[in-house]
Amino acid sequence: MKLQHLAIGARFEYEGVVYVKTGPLTAASEEGGQRIIPRYAILKPLDVPAAESNPSSVKGRLEAVRVRTAFERFYESCERLVPEGSRNALAEVRQQFLDAIK
């Protein structure tokens, strides 16, 4: 299946990683981070297409993706501001946050 055939919020697997479609060419991994998915990519859908599923669960997934995306942007900004010697501590706190929102 191609990305353009999936509704926003649909979960799929690509190159062994699980993603949620966030835009026409973009997806967010469940581990965090955004990625552009090439139009030629063949994807493995993991659940019922978002358009056919419960609208409130789709909204919840989209909100979760939005939170993760915003957090990753925030983290990247923090990483640039924090001295190199403190980046391991920052990475640990990031992981604690991601574990807490699962």
C-alpha positions as CSV (number, residue, x, y, z in Angstrom):
1,M,0.0,0.0,0.0
2,K,1.2,3.5,-0.7
3,L,1.2,6.5,1.7
4,Q,-1.3,8.4,-0.3
5,H,-3.8,5.6,0.1
6,L,-3.7,5.9,4.0
7,A,-5.8,8.4,5.9
8,I,-4.0,10.8,8.3
9,G,-3.7,9.0,11.7
10,A,-3.3,5.5,10.1
11,R,-0.6,3.3,11.5
12,F,1.7,1.5,9.2
13,E,5.1,-0.2,9.1
14,Y,7.9,0.9,6.9
15,E,11.5,-0.5,7.0
16,G,10.7,-2.3,10.2
17,V,9.5,0.8,12.1
18,V,5.9,1.6,13.1
19,Y,4.7,5.1,12.0
20,V,1.5,7.2,12.1
21,K,0.7,9.2,9.0
22,T,0.8,12.9,9.9
23,G,0.6,14.6,6.5
24,P,0.7,13.9,2.7
25,L,4.3,12.8,2.8
26,T,5.2,12.7,6.5
27,A,4.8,10.3,9.3
28,A,5.8,10.2,13.0
29,S,7.5,7.1,14.4
30,E,6.0,5.7,17.6
31,E,9.4,6.2,19.2
32,G,9.4,9.9,18.3
33,G,10.6,11.9,15.4
34,Q,9.2,12.8,12.0
35,R,10.2,11.4,8.6
36,I,9.3,12.0,5.0
37,I,8.0,8.8,3.4
38,P,8.8,8.6,-0.3
39,R,5.8,8.2,-2.6
40,Y,7.3,5.0,-4.1
41,A,7.5,3.3,-0.7
42,I,5.4,0.2,-0.1
43,L,3.9,0.2,3.3
44,K,2.3,-2.4,5.5
45,P,-0.9,-1.1,7.1
46,L,-1.2,-2.1,10.8
47,D,-4.9,-1.4,11.6
48,V,-8.2,-0.4,10.1
49,P,-7.7,2.7,8.0
50,A,-8.3,5.8,10.2
51,A,-11.3,6.9,8.1
52,E,-13.2,3.8,9.0
53,S,-12.2,3.6,12.7
54,N,-13.6,5.5,15.7
55,P,-13.2,9.2,15.1
56,S,-12.3,9.9,18.8
57,S,-9.5,7.3,18.7
58,V,-8.1,8.9,15.5
59,K,-8.2,12.3,17.2
60,G,-6.4,10.8,20.2
61,R,-3.7,9.4,18.0
62,L,-3.3,12.6,16.1
63,E,-3.0,14.5,19.4
64,A,-0.4,12.0,20.6
65,V,1.5,12.5,17.4
66,R,1.3,16.3,17.8
67,V,2.6,16.1,21.3
68,R,5.5,13.9,20.3
69,T,6.4,16.1,17.4
70,A,6.3,19.2,19.5
71,F,8.4,17.6,22.2
72,E,11.0,16.4,19.7
73,R,11.3,19.9,18.3
74,F,11.7,21.2,21.9
75,Y,14.2,18.6,22.7
76,E,16.3,19.4,19.6
77,S,16.4,23.1,20.7
78,C,17.4,22.1,24.2
79,E,20.1,19.8,22.9
80,R,21.7,22.8,21.0
81,L,21.5,24.9,24.2
82,V,22.8,22.4,26.7
83,P,26.6,22.0,27.1
84,E,28.0,18.7,25.7
85,G,28.8,17.4,29.2
86,S,25.1,17.6,30.2
87,R,23.6,16.0,27.0
88,N,23.6,12.5,28.5
89,A,21.4,13.7,31.4
90,L,19.2,15.5,28.9
91,A,18.8,12.3,26.9
92,E,17.8,10.4,30.1
93,V,15.2,12.9,31.0
94,R,13.9,12.8,27.4
95,Q,13.5,9.0,27.6
96,Q,11.7,9.3,31.0
97,F,9.2,11.7,29.4
98,L,8.6,9.4,26.4
99,D,8.1,6.4,28.7
100,A,5.6,8.4,30.8
101,I,3.4,9.3,27.8
102,K,3.2,5.8,26.4
